[in-house]
Amino acid sequence: MWALLAGTTLALAGDLSGYAEVRGQLSGGLEGRPWETAEVFRPTLEVQPHERVRLSMTVQAEWQQGRYRVEEGYALAEAQLGSVLEAAACSLDAPPRYDSADDLLGVERLYVDLYLPRVDVRVGRQALNWGSAQFFNPTDLFQQVFVAQPWAQRVGVDAIRATVPIGERHQVVGVAALTRDLSEGRFAVKGTVNALETDVSALAGATTAGDVYAGWDLRGQLVLGWWVEGRTSLTEPAPVVVAGLDYSVPVLDRLVFAGQYLYDATGLEDPALYTLAAKGLTVPMPDCLQDELEAEGVASGPQRFTIGRHYAMLYGQVAALDVLGGTVAAVMNLQDRSTLLVPTFTWTPGQAWSLNVGAQLPLGEGELSPGPLLTTIPLGPTRFDVSGLIPEWTAFAYVRYAL
């Protein structure tokens, strides 16, 4: 309620932007409902009461219908493990999709910018993203991957960020932030210099979990655009490095190609070791199974988008007639040759409206197109098959209206 009151106050004297969106998805190979829809309203309100002060707030309201993954997970568990769950007196009543207003409405951004003579400071819930690479950014404090969800927005985190410009081309940025669940603090300092038309950045950081790390980010232009970005823990050295090239061609309105290689020493070298546990447990199941899952090692480790070591990424974008466009993104695990292909077509009939249609297409068999190793969970003498929760393909469409 306080967010709505604050938003109303800002709206009286500020600028309104943001968007409203309607999105739908249809997936193949799923148990239960194969479709889901969502309506999203995400306004941003800004007010500048002083030339050195700016306030900003973004509120998101989202209402979903159709497939509810938690409910489907419980139903799958009951179908396969009903006798085991009954003997253990497990409750198979899935929690409701919406339990309170907080499940429907949230404050995604709420910060104040202070423009001081020698430093710019941003305090509050904000988006933090570092790095020059496509798709994956090892130097990010809060890594998120959007290749399969082009409509997604970066999650806001509570942080203090200070930027100190040095001359016209160099700067130092310091960040102190908390994870969204307030369980961990993350701190980093990044310095950037520009020389010979190349941005060179070095960073150092630490977390309250005990990790200390260093990173680098280089981006330049020499006929082709290029970048090299990486990071390694100093506590347990394991580098994650991305290197890539892009090229723009004056065909139609614009044609862009990009290619990238990712090496992740924190991943698994042998595809035979790939498991659902390695990706982090994301299968909703009754609480009474959690102890057994942890005993099997399934619930250990954070959620990961990739679990291997070697990946190739390709990206293409074309724009035509100022209203038509398309992108194709592909990520391939070079160890098992599985691939995720995400083509998207965009029509922008006016300044405010856009229609986007696309698909998520897993190809091959392996990490990015899951086979038996990544669709089963060991539970004592039995195995729980969760393939009914993993789509064989997904088609999506969303219409967005910019406020």
Contacts in CASP RR format, 6 or more apart in sequence:
PFRMAT RR
TARGET T0000
AUTHOR 0000-0000-0000
METHOD contacts of the structure
MODEL  1
MWALLAGTTLALAGDLSGYAEVRGQLSGGLEGRPWETAEVFRPTLEVQPH
ERVRLSMTVQAEWQQGRYRVEEGYALAEAQLGSVLEAAACSLDAPPRYDS
ADDLLGVERLYVDLYLPRVDVRVGRQALNWGSAQFFNPTDLFQQVFVAQP
WAQRVGVDAIRATVPIGERHQVVGVAALTRDLSEGRFAVKGTVNALETDV
SALAGATTAGDVYAGWDLRGQLVLGWWVEGRTSLTEPAPVVVAGLDYSVP
VLDRLVFAGQYLYDATGLEDPALYTLAAKGLTVPMPDCLQDELEAEGVAS
GPQRFTIGRHYAMLYGQVAALDVLGGTVAAVMNLQDRSTLLVPTFTWTPG
QAWSLNVGAQLPLGEGELSPGPLLTTIPLGPTRFDVSGLIPEWTAFAYVR
YAL
3 57 0 8 1.000
3 59 0 8 1.000
3 105 0 8 1.000
3 106 0 8 1.000
3 107 0 8 1.000
3 110 0 8 1.000
4 59 0 8 1.000
6 57 0 8 1.000
6 110 0 8 1.000
7 45 0 8 1.000
7 57 0 8 1.000
7 59 0 8 1.000
10 45 0 8 1.000
10 46 0 8 1.000
10 47 0 8 1.000
10 55 0 8 1.000
10 57 0 8 1.000
11 45 0 8 1.000
13 47 0 8 1.000
13 49 0 8 1.000
14 45 0 8 1.000
14 46 0 8 1.000
14 47 0 8 1.000
14 48 0 8 1.000
15 45 0 8 1.000
15 46 0 8 1.000
15 47 0 8 1.000
16 43 0 8 1.000
16 44 0 8 1.000
16 45 0 8 1.000
16 403 0 8 1.000
17 43 0 8 1.000
17 44 0 8 1.000
17 46 0 8 1.000
17 402 0 8 1.000
17 403 0 8 1.000
18 42 0 8 1.000
18 43 0 8 1.000
18 44 0 8 1.000
18 58 0 8 1.000
18 402 0 8 1.000
18 403 0 8 1.000
19 40 0 8 1.000
19 42 0 8 1.000
19 400 0 8 1.000
19 401 0 8 1.000
19 402 0 8 1.000
19 403 0 8 1.000
20 39 0 8 1.000
20 40 0 8 1.000
20 41 0 8 1.000
20 42 0 8 1.000
20 400 0 8 1.000
20 401 0 8 1.000
20 403 0 8 1.000
21 38 0 8 1.000
21 39 0 8 1.000
21 40 0 8 1.000
21 41 0 8 1.000
21 42 0 8 1.000
21 151 0 8 1.000
21 398 0 8 1.000
21 399 0 8 1.000
21 400 0 8 1.000
21 401 0 8 1.000
22 37 0 8 1.000
22 38 0 8 1.000
22 39 0 8 1.000
22 40 0 8 1.000
22 398 0 8 1.000
22 399 0 8 1.000
23 37 0 8 1.000
23 38 0 8 1.000
23 39 0 8 1.000
23 40 0 8 1.000
23 151 0 8 1.000
23 396 0 8 1.000
23 397 0 8 1.000
23 398 0 8 1.000
23 399 0 8 1.000
24 35 0 8 1.000
24 36 0 8 1.000
24 37 0 8 1.000
24 38 0 8 1.000
24 396 0 8 1.000
24 397 0 8 1.000
24 398 0 8 1.000
25 35 0 8 1.000
25 36 0 8 1.000
25 37 0 8 1.000
25 394 0 8 1.000
25 395 0 8 1.000
25 396 0 8 1.000
26 34 0 8 1.000
26 35 0 8 1.000
26 394 0 8 1.000
26 395 0 8 1.000
26 396 0 8 1.000
27 34 0 8 1.000
27 35 0 8 1.000
27 67 0 8 1.000
27 391 0 8 1.000
27 392 0 8 1.000
27 393 0 8 1.000
27 394 0 8 1.000
27 395 0 8 1.000
28 34 0 8 1.000
28 391 0 8 1.000
28 392 0 8 1.000
28 393 0 8 1.000
28 394 0 8 1.000
29 388 0 8 1.000
29 391 0 8 1.000
29 392 0 8 1.000
30 67 0 8 1.000
30 72 0 8 1.000
30 388 0 8 1.000
30 389 0 8 1.000
30 390 0 8 1.000
30 391 0 8 1.000
31 72 0 8 1.000
31 75 0 8 1.000
31 76 0 8 1.000
31 388 0 8 1.000
31 389 0 8 1.000
32 67 0 8 1.000
32 72 0 8 1.000
32 75 0 8 1.000
33 66 0 8 1.000
33 67 0 8 1.000
33 68 0 8 1.000
33 72 0 8 1.000
34 67 0 8 1.000
35 66 0 8 1.000
35 67 0 8 1.000
36 64 0 8 1.000
36 65 0 8 1.000
36 66 0 8 1.000
36 67 0 8 1.000
37 64 0 8 1.000
37 65 0 8 1.000
37 66 0 8 1.000
38 62 0 8 1.000
38 63 0 8 1.000
38 64 0 8 1.000
38 65 0 8 1.000
39 62 0 8 1.000
39 63 0 8 1.000
40 60 0 8 1.000
40 61 0 8 1.000
40 62 0 8 1.000
41 60 0 8 1.000
41 61 0 8 1.000
41 62 0 8 1.000
42 58 0 8 1.000
42 59 0 8 1.000
42 60 0 8 1.000
42 61 0 8 1.000
42 108 0 8 1.000
42 153 0 8 1.000
43 58 0 8 1.000
43 59 0 8 1.000
43 403 0 8 1.000
44 56 0 8 1.000
44 57 0 8 1.000
44 58 0 8 1.000
44 109 0 8 1.000
45 56 0 8 1.000
45 57 0 8 1.000
45 58 0 8 1.000
46 54 0 8 1.000
46 55 0 8 1.000
46 56 0 8 1.000
46 57 0 8 1.000
47 54 0 8 1.000
47 55 0 8 1.000
48 54 0 8 1.000
48 55 0 8 1.000
49 55 0 8 1.000
51 115 0 8 1.000
52 114 0 8 1.000
52 115 0 8 1.000
52 116 0 8 1.000
53 112 0 8 1.000
53 113 0 8 1.000
53 114 0 8 1.000
53 115 0 8 1.000
54 112 0 8 1.000
54 113 0 8 1.000
54 115 0 8 1.000
55 111 0 8 1.000
55 112 0 8 1.000
55 113 0 8 1.000
56 109 0 8 1.000
56 110 0 8 1.000
56 111 0 8 1.000
56 112 0 8 1.000
56 113 0 8 1.000
57 107 0 8 1.000
57 109 0 8 1.000
57 110 0 8 1.000
58 107 0 8 1.000
58 108 0 8 1.000
58 109 0 8 1.000
58 110 0 8 1.000
59 105 0 8 1.000
59 106 0 8 1.000
59 107 0 8 1.000
59 108 0 8 1.000
60 105 0 8 1.000
60 106 0 8 1.000
60 108 0 8 1.000
60 153 0 8 1.000
61 104 0 8 1.000
61 105 0 8 1.000
61 106 0 8 1.000
62 104 0 8 1.000
63 104 0 8 1.000
64 97 0 8 1.000
68 94 0 8 1.000
68 97 0 8 1.000
69 284 0 8 1.000
69 389 0 8 1.000
70 94 0 8 1.000
70 95 0 8 1.000
70 97 0 8 1.000
70 284 0 8 1.000
71 94 0 8 1.000
71 97 0 8 1.000
72 284 0 8 1.000
72 388 0 8 1.000
72 389 0 8 1.000
73 94 0 8 1.000
73 283 0 8 1.000
73 284 0 8 1.000
73 285 0 8 1.000
73 386 0 8 1.000
73 389 0 8 1.000
74 92 0 8 1.000
74 93 0 8 1.000
74 94 0 8 1.000
74 284 0 8 1.000
74 285 0 8 1.000
74 286 0 8 1.000
75 94 0 8 1.000
76 384 0 8 1.000
76 386 0 8 1.000
76 388 0 8 1.000
76 389 0 8 1.000
77 85 0 8 1.000
77 92 0 8 1.000
77 285 0 8 1.000
77 286 0 8 1.000
77 289 0 8 1.000
77 384 0 8 1.000
78 85 0 8 1.000
78 92 0 8 1.000
80 384 0 8 1.000
80 385 0 8 1.000
81 289 0 8 1.000
81 379 0 8 1.000
81 382 0 8 1.000
81 384 0 8 1.000
82 92 0 8 1.000
84 379 0 8 1.000
84 382 0 8 1.000
85 92 0 8 1.000
85 286 0 8 1.000
85 288 0 8 1.000
85 289 0 8 1.000
88 288 0 8 1.000
89 288 0 8 1.000
90 286 0 8 1.000
90 287 0 8 1.000
90 288 0 8 1.000
90 289 0 8 1.000
91 286 0 8 1.000
91 287 0 8 1.000
91 288 0 8 1.000
92 286 0 8 1.000
94 284 0 8 1.000
97 103 0 8 1.000
98 104 0 8 1.000
107 125 0 8 1.000
108 125 0 8 1.000
108 153 0 8 1.000
108 155 0 8 1.000
108 156 0 8 1.000
109 125 0 8 1.000
109 126 0 8 1.000
109 127 0 8 1.000
109 156 0 8 1.000
110 124 0 8 1.000
110 125 0 8 1.000
111 122 0 8 1.000
111 123 0 8 1.000
111 124 0 8 1.000
111 125 0 8 1.000
111 126 0 8 1.000
112 122 0 8 1.000
112 123 0 8 1.000
112 124 0 8 1.000
113 120 0 8 1.000
113 121 0 8 1.000
113 122 0 8 1.000
114 120 0 8 1.000
114 121 0 8 1.000
114 122 0 8 1.000
114 123 0 8 1.000
118 164 0 8 1.000
119 162 0 8 1.000
119 163 0 8 1.000
119 164 0 8 1.000
120 162 0 8 1.000
120 163 0 8 1.000
120 165 0 8 1.000
121 160 0 8 1.000
121 161 0 8 1.000
121 162 0 8 1.000
121 163 0 8 1.000
122 159 0 8 1.000
122 160 0 8 1.000
122 161 0 8 1.000
123 159 0 8 1.000
123 160 0 8 1.000
123 161 0 8 1.000
124 158 0 8 1.000
124 159 0 8 1.000
124 160 0 8 1.000
125 156 0 8 1.000
125 157 0 8 1.000
125 158 0 8 1.000
125 159 0 8 1.000
126 156 0 8 1.000
126 157 0 8 1.000
126 159 0 8 1.000
126 161 0 8 1.000
127 153 0 8 1.000
127 154 0 8 1.000
127 155 0 8 1.000
127 156 0 8 1.000
127 157 0 8 1.000
128 140 0 8 1.000
128 141 0 8 1.000
128 142 0 8 1.000
128 154 0 8 1.000
128 156 0 8 1.000
128 157 0 8 1.000
128 159 0 8 1.000
128 161 0 8 1.000
128 175 0 8 1.000
128 177 0 8 1.000
129 137 0 8 1.000
129 140 0 8 1.000
129 142 0 8 1.000
129 144 0 8 1.000
129 154 0 8 1.000
130 137 0 8 1.000
130 139 0 8 1.000
130 140 0 8 1.000
130 141 0 8 1.000
130 190 0 8 1.000
130 203 0 8 1.000
130 217 0 8 1.000
131 137 0 8 1.000
131 139 0 8 1.000
131 140 0 8 1.000
131 201 0 8 1.000
131 217 0 8 1.000
131 229 0 8 1.000
132 199 0 8 1.000
132 217 0 8 1.000
132 218 0 8 1.000
132 219 0 8 1.000
132 227 0 8 1.000
132 229 0 8 1.000
133 227 0 8 1.000
133 229 0 8 1.000
133 242 0 8 1.000
133 244 0 8 1.000
133 260 0 8 1.000
134 244 0 8 1.000
134 246 0 8 1.000
134 258 0 8 1.000
134 259 0 8 1.000
134 260 0 8 1.000
134 313 0 8 1.000
134 315 0 8 1.000
135 145 0 8 1.000
135 146 0 8 1.000
135 147 0 8 1.000
135 260 0 8 1.000
135 313 0 8 1.000
135 315 0 8 1.000
135 329 0 8 1.000
135 331 0 8 1.000
136 143 0 8 1.000
136 145 0 8 1.000
136 242 0 8 1.000
136 260 0 8 1.000
136 262 0 8 1.000
136 306 0 8 1.000
136 313 0 8 1.000
137 143 0 8 1.000
137 229 0 8 1.000
137 242 0 8 1.000
138 215 0 8 1.000
138 229 0 8 1.000
138 230 0 8 1.000
138 231 0 8 1.000
138 240 0 8 1.000
138 241 0 8 1.000
138 242 0 8 1.000
139 190 0 8 1.000
139 201 0 8 1.000
139 203 0 8 1.000
139 215 0 8 1.000
139 216 0 8 1.000
139 217 0 8 1.000
139 229 0 8 1.000
139 230 0 8 1.000
139 231 0 8 1.000
141 175 0 8 1.000
141 177 0 8 1.000
141 186 0 8 1.000
141 188 0 8 1.000
142 155 0 8 1.000
142 157 0 8 1.000
142 177 0 8 1.000
142 179 0 8 1.000
142 186 0 8 1.000
144 152 0 8 1.000
144 154 0 8 1.000
144 155 0 8 1.000
145 305 0 8 1.000
146 152 0 8 1.000
147 313 0 8 1.000
147 329 0 8 1.000
147 331 0 8 1.000
147 340 0 8 1.000
147 342 0 8 1.000
148 340 0 8 1.000
148 342 0 8 1.000
148 360 0 8 1.000
150 327 0 8 1.000
150 342 0 8 1.000
150 344 0 8 1.000
150 356 0 8 1.000
151 356 0 8 1.000
151 396 0 8 1.000
151 398 0 8 1.000
151 400 0 8 1.000
155 180 0 8 1.000
156 180 0 8 1.000
157 177 0 8 1.000
157 178 0 8 1.000
157 179 0 8 1.000
157 180 0 8 1.000
158 177 0 8 1.000
158 178 0 8 1.000
158 180 0 8 1.000
158 182 0 8 1.000
159 175 0 8 1.000
159 176 0 8 1.000
159 177 0 8 1.000
159 178 0 8 1.000
160 175 0 8 1.000
160 176 0 8 1.000
160 177 0 8 1.000
161 173 0 8 1.000
161 174 0 8 1.000
161 175 0 8 1.000
162 173 0 8 1.000
162 174 0 8 1.000
162 175 0 8 1.000
163 171 0 8 1.000
163 172 0 8 1.000
163 173 0 8 1.000
163 174 0 8 1.000
164 171 0 8 1.000
164 172 0 8 1.000
164 173 0 8 1.000
165 171 0 8 1.000
166 172 0 8 1.000
169 193 0 8 1.000
169 194 0 8 1.000
170 191 0 8 1.000
170 192 0 8 1.000
170 193 0 8 1.000
170 194 0 8 1.000
171 191 0 8 1.000
171 192 0 8 1.000
172 189 0 8 1.000
172 190 0 8 1.000
172 191 0 8 1.000
172 192 0 8 1.000
173 189 0 8 1.000
173 190 0 8 1.000
173 191 0 8 1.000
173 192 0 8 1.000
174 188 0 8 1.000
174 189 0 8 1.000
174 190 0 8 1.000
175 186 0 8 1.000
175 187 0 8 1.000
175 188 0 8 1.000
175 189 0 8 1.000
175 190 0 8 1.000
176 185 0 8 1.000
176 186 0 8 1.000
176 187 0 8 1.000
177 185 0 8 1.000
177 186 0 8 1.000
177 187 0 8 1.000
178 184 0 8 1.000
178 185 0 8 1.000
178 186 0 8 1.000
179 185 0 8 1.000
179 186 0 8 1.000
184 207 0 8 1.000
184 208 0 8 1.000
184 209 0 8 1.000
185 207 0 8 1.000
185 208 0 8 1.000
186 205 0 8 1.000
186 206 0 8 1.000
186 207 0 8 1.000
186 208 0 8 1.000
187 205 0 8 1.000
187 206 0 8 1.000
187 207 0 8 1.000
188 203 0 8 1.000
188 204 0 8 1.000
188 205 0 8 1.000
188 206 0 8 1.000
189 203 0 8 1.000
189 204 0 8 1.000
189 205 0 8 1.000
190 201 0 8 1.000
190 202 0 8 1.000
190 203 0 8 1.000
191 201 0 8 1.000
191 202 0 8 1.000
191 203 0 8 1.000
192 199 0 8 1.000
192 200 0 8 1.000
192 201 0 8 1.000
192 217 0 8 1.000
193 199 0 8 1.000
193 200 0 8 1.000
193 201 0 8 1.000
194 200 0 8 1.000
197 220 0 8 1.000
197 221 0 8 1.000
197 222 0 8 1.000
198 218 0 8 1.000
198 219 0 8 1.000
198 220 0 8 1.000
199 217 0 8 1.000
199 218 0 8 1.000
199 219 0 8 1.000
199 220 0 8 1.000
200 216 0 8 1.000
200 217 0 8 1.000
200 218 0 8 1.000
201 216 0 8 1.000
201 217 0 8 1.000
201 218 0 8 1.000
202 214 0 8 1.000
202 215 0 8 1.000
202 216 0 8 1.000
203 214 0 8 1.000
203 215 0 8 1.000
203 216 0 8 1.000
203 217 0 8 1.000
204 212 0 8 1.000
204 213 0 8 1.000
204 214 0 8 1.000
204 215 0 8 1.000
205 212 0 8 1.000
205 213 0 8 1.000
205 214 0 8 1.000
206 212 0 8 1.000
206 213 0 8 1.000
210 235 0 8 1.000
211 233 0 8 1.000
211 235 0 8 1.000
212 233 0 8 1.000
212 234 0 8 1.000
212 235 0 8 1.000
213 231 0 8 1.000
213 232 0 8 1.000
213 233 0 8 1.000
213 234 0 8 1.000
213 235 0 8 1.000
214 231 0 8 1.000
214 232 0 8 1.000
214 234 0 8 1.000
215 230 0 8 1.000
215 231 0 8 1.000
215 232 0 8 1.000
216 228 0 8 1.000
216 229 0 8 1.000
216 230 0 8 1.000
216 231 0 8 1.000
217 227 0 8 1.000
217 228 0 8 1.000
217 229 0 8 1.000
217 230 0 8 1.000
218 227 0 8 1.000
218 228 0 8 1.000
218 229 0 8 1.000
219 225 0 8 1.000
219 226 0 8 1.000
219 227 0 8 1.000
220 226 0 8 1.000
220 227 0 8 1.000
224 245 0 8 1.000
224 246 0 8 1.000
224 247 0 8 1.000
225 245 0 8 1.000
225 246 0 8 1.000
225 247 0 8 1.000
226 243 0 8 1.000
226 244 0 8 1.000
226 245 0 8 1.000
226 246 0 8 1.000
227 242 0 8 1.000
227 243 0 8 1.000
227 244 0 8 1.000
228 241 0 8 1.000
228 242 0 8 1.000
228 243 0 8 1.000
228 244 0 8 1.000
229 241 0 8 1.000
229 242 0 8 1.000
229 243 0 8 1.000
230 239 0 8 1.000
230 240 0 8 1.000
230 241 0 8 1.000
230 242 0 8 1.000
231 239 0 8 1.000
231 240 0 8 1.000
232 238 0 8 1.000
232 239 0 8 1.000
232 240 0 8 1.000
232 265 0 8 1.000
238 265 0 8 1.000
238 266 0 8 1.000
239 263 0 8 1.000
239 265 0 8 1.000
240 262 0 8 1.000
240 263 0 8 1.000
240 264 0 8 1.000
240 265 0 8 1.000
240 266 0 8 1.000
241 262 0 8 1.000
241 263 0 8 1.000
242 260 0 8 1.000
242 261 0 8 1.000
242 262 0 8 1.000
242 263 0 8 1.000
243 260 0 8 1.000
243 261 0 8 1.000
244 258 0 8 1.000
244 259 0 8 1.000
244 260 0 8 1.000
244 261 0 8 1.000
245 258 0 8 1.000
245 259 0 8 1.000
245 260 0 8 1.000
246 256 0 8 1.000
246 257 0 8 1.000
246 258 0 8 1.000
246 259 0 8 1.000
246 315 0 8 1.000
247 256 0 8 1.000
247 257 0 8 1.000
247 258 0 8 1.000
248 254 0 8 1.000
248 255 0 8 1.000
248 256 0 8 1.000
249 255 0 8 1.000
249 256 0 8 1.000
249 257 0 8 1.000
251 318 0 8 1.000
252 318 0 8 1.000
252 319 0 8 1.000
252 320 0 8 1.000
252 321 0 8 1.000
253 319 0 8 1.000
253 320 0 8 1.000
253 321 0 8 1.000
253 322 0 8 1.000
254 317 0 8 1.000
254 318 0 8 1.000
254 319 0 8 1.000
255 316 0 8 1.000
255 317 0 8 1.000
255 318 0 8 1.000
255 319 0 8 1.000
256 315 0 8 1.000
256 316 0 8 1.000
256 317 0 8 1.000
256 318 0 8 1.000
257 314 0 8 1.000
257 315 0 8 1.000
257 316 0 8 1.000
258 313 0 8 1.000
258 314 0 8 1.000
258 315 0 8 1.000
258 316 0 8 1.000
259 312 0 8 1.000
259 313 0 8 1.000
259 314 0 8 1.000
259 315 0 8 1.000
260 312 0 8 1.000
260 313 0 8 1.000
260 314 0 8 1.000
260 315 0 8 1.000
261 310 0 8 1.000
261 311 0 8 1.000
261 312 0 8 1.000
261 313 0 8 1.000
262 306 0 8 1.000
262 310 0 8 1.000
262 311 0 8 1.000
262 312 0 8 1.000
262 313 0 8 1.000
263 309 0 8 1.000
263 310 0 8 1.000
264 306 0 8 1.000
264 308 0 8 1.000
264 309 0 8 1.000
264 310 0 8 1.000
264 311 0 8 1.000
265 309 0 8 1.000
267 306 0 8 1.000
267 307 0 8 1.000
267 308 0 8 1.000
267 309 0 8 1.000
268 274 0 8 1.000
268 278 0 8 1.000
268 307 0 8 1.000
268 308 0 8 1.000
268 309 0 8 1.000
269 308 0 8 1.000
269 309 0 8 1.000
269 335 0 8 1.000
270 335 0 8 1.000
271 308 0 8 1.000
271 333 0 8 1.000
271 335 0 8 1.000
271 336 0 8 1.000
271 366 0 8 1.000
271 367 0 8 1.000
272 373 0 8 1.000
274 307 0 8 1.000
274 308 0 8 1.000
274 336 0 8 1.000
274 366 0 8 1.000
274 367 0 8 1.000
274 373 0 8 1.000
274 374 0 8 1.000
275 373 0 8 1.000
275 374 0 8 1.000
276 283 0 8 1.000
276 298 0 8 1.000
276 373 0 8 1.000
276 374 0 8 1.000
276 375 0 8 1.000
276 376 0 8 1.000
276 377 0 8 1.000
276 386 0 8 1.000
277 296 0 8 1.000
277 297 0 8 1.000
277 298 0 8 1.000
277 299 0 8 1.000
277 300 0 8 1.000
277 301 0 8 1.000
277 377 0 8 1.000
278 304 0 8 1.000
278 307 0 8 1.000
279 303 0 8 1.000
279 304 0 8 1.000
279 307 0 8 1.000
279 374 0 8 1.000
280 299 0 8 1.000
280 300 0 8 1.000
280 301 0 8 1.000
280 302 0 8 1.000
280 303 0 8 1.000
280 304 0 8 1.000
281 293 0 8 1.000
281 298 0 8 1.000
281 299 0 8 1.000
281 303 0 8 1.000
282 303 0 8 1.000
283 377 0 8 1.000
283 386 0 8 1.000
283 389 0 8 1.000
285 293 0 8 1.000
285 384 0 8 1.000
289 379 0 8 1.000
290 299 0 8 1.000
292 379 0 8 1.000
292 380 0 8 1.000
293 299 0 8 1.000
293 377 0 8 1.000
293 379 0 8 1.000
294 300 0 8 1.000
296 377 0 8 1.000
296 378 0 8 1.000
296 379 0 8 1.000
296 380 0 8 1.000
298 377 0 8 1.000
298 378 0 8 1.000
306 331 0 8 1.000
306 333 0 8 1.000
306 367 0 8 1.000
307 367 0 8 1.000
308 333 0 8 1.000
308 335 0 8 1.000
308 367 0 8 1.000
309 335 0 8 1.000
310 333 0 8 1.000
310 334 0 8 1.000
310 335 0 8 1.000
311 331 0 8 1.000
311 332 0 8 1.000
311 333 0 8 1.000
311 334 0 8 1.000
312 331 0 8 1.000
312 332 0 8 1.000
312 334 0 8 1.000
313 329 0 8 1.000
313 330 0 8 1.000
313 331 0 8 1.000
313 332 0 8 1.000
314 328 0 8 1.000
314 329 0 8 1.000
314 330 0 8 1.000
315 327 0 8 1.000
315 328 0 8 1.000
315 329 0 8 1.000
315 330 0 8 1.000
316 327 0 8 1.000
316 328 0 8 1.000
316 329 0 8 1.000
317 325 0 8 1.000
317 326 0 8 1.000
317 327 0 8 1.000
318 325 0 8 1.000
318 326 0 8 1.000
318 327 0 8 1.000
319 325 0 8 1.000
319 326 0 8 1.000
322 348 0 8 1.000
323 347 0 8 1.000
323 348 0 8 1.000
323 349 0 8 1.000
323 350 0 8 1.000
324 345 0 8 1.000
324 346 0 8 1.000
324 347 0 8 1.000
324 348 0 8 1.000
325 345 0 8 1.000
325 346 0 8 1.000
325 347 0 8 1.000
325 348 0 8 1.000
326 343 0 8 1.000
326 344 0 8 1.000
326 345 0 8 1.000
326 346 0 8 1.000
327 342 0 8 1.000
327 343 0 8 1.000
327 344 0 8 1.000
327 346 0 8 1.000
328 341 0 8 1.000
328 342 0 8 1.000
328 343 0 8 1.000
328 344 0 8 1.000
329 341 0 8 1.000
329 342 0 8 1.000
329 343 0 8 1.000
329 344 0 8 1.000
330 339 0 8 1.000
330 340 0 8 1.000
330 341 0 8 1.000
330 342 0 8 1.000
331 339 0 8 1.000
331 340 0 8 1.000
331 368 0 8 1.000
332 338 0 8 1.000
332 339 0 8 1.000
332 368 0 8 1.000
333 339 0 8 1.000
333 366 0 8 1.000
333 367 0 8 1.000
333 368 0 8 1.000
336 365 0 8 1.000
336 366 0 8 1.000
336 367 0 8 1.000
337 364 0 8 1.000
337 366 0 8 1.000
338 362 0 8 1.000
338 363 0 8 1.000
338 364 0 8 1.000
338 365 0 8 1.000
338 366 0 8 1.000
338 367 0 8 1.000
338 368 0 8 1.000
338 369 0 8 1.000
339 362 0 8 1.000
339 363 0 8 1.000
339 364 0 8 1.000
339 368 0 8 1.000
339 369 0 8 1.000
340 360 0 8 1.000
340 361 0 8 1.000
340 362 0 8 1.000
340 363 0 8 1.000
340 368 0 8 1.000
340 369 0 8 1.000
341 359 0 8 1.000
341 360 0 8 1.000
341 361 0 8 1.000
341 362 0 8 1.000
341 363 0 8 1.000
342 358 0 8 1.000
342 359 0 8 1.000
342 360 0 8 1.000
342 361 0 8 1.000
343 358 0 8 1.000
343 359 0 8 1.000
343 361 0 8 1.000
344 356 0 8 1.000
344 357 0 8 1.000
344 358 0 8 1.000
345 356 0 8 1.000
345 357 0 8 1.000
345 358 0 8 1.000
346 354 0 8 1.000
346 355 0 8 1.000
346 356 0 8 1.000
347 354 0 8 1.000
347 355 0 8 1.000
347 356 0 8 1.000
348 354 0 8 1.000
348 355 0 8 1.000
349 355 0 8 1.000
351 402 0 8 1.000
352 401 0 8 1.000
352 402 0 8 1.000
352 403 0 8 1.000
353 399 0 8 1.000
353 400 0 8 1.000
353 401 0 8 1.000
353 402 0 8 1.000
354 399 0 8 1.000
354 400 0 8 1.000
354 402 0 8 1.000
355 397 0 8 1.000
355 398 0 8 1.000
355 399 0 8 1.000
356 397 0 8 1.000
356 398 0 8 1.000
356 399 0 8 1.000
356 400 0 8 1.000
357 395 0 8 1.000
357 396 0 8 1.000
357 397 0 8 1.000
358 395 0 8 1.000
358 396 0 8 1.000
358 397 0 8 1.000
359 393 0 8 1.000
359 394 0 8 1.000
359 395 0 8 1.000
359 396 0 8 1.000
360 391 0 8 1.000
360 393 0 8 1.000
360 394 0 8 1.000
360 396 0 8 1.000
361 393 0 8 1.000
362 368 0 8 1.000
362 369 0 8 1.000
362 370 0 8 1.000
362 392 0 8 1.000
362 393 0 8 1.000
363 369 0 8 1.000
365 371 0 8 1.000
366 373 0 8 1.000
366 374 0 8 1.000
367 374 0 8 1.000
370 387 0 8 1.000
370 390 0 8 1.000
371 387 0 8 1.000
374 390 0 8 1.000
375 385 0 8 1.000
375 386 0 8 1.000
375 387 0 8 1.000
375 388 0 8 1.000
375 390 0 8 1.000
376 383 0 8 1.000
376 384 0 8 1.000
376 385 0 8 1.000
376 386 0 8 1.000
376 387 0 8 1.000
377 383 0 8 1.000
377 384 0 8 1.000
377 386 0 8 1.000
378 384 0 8 1.000
END
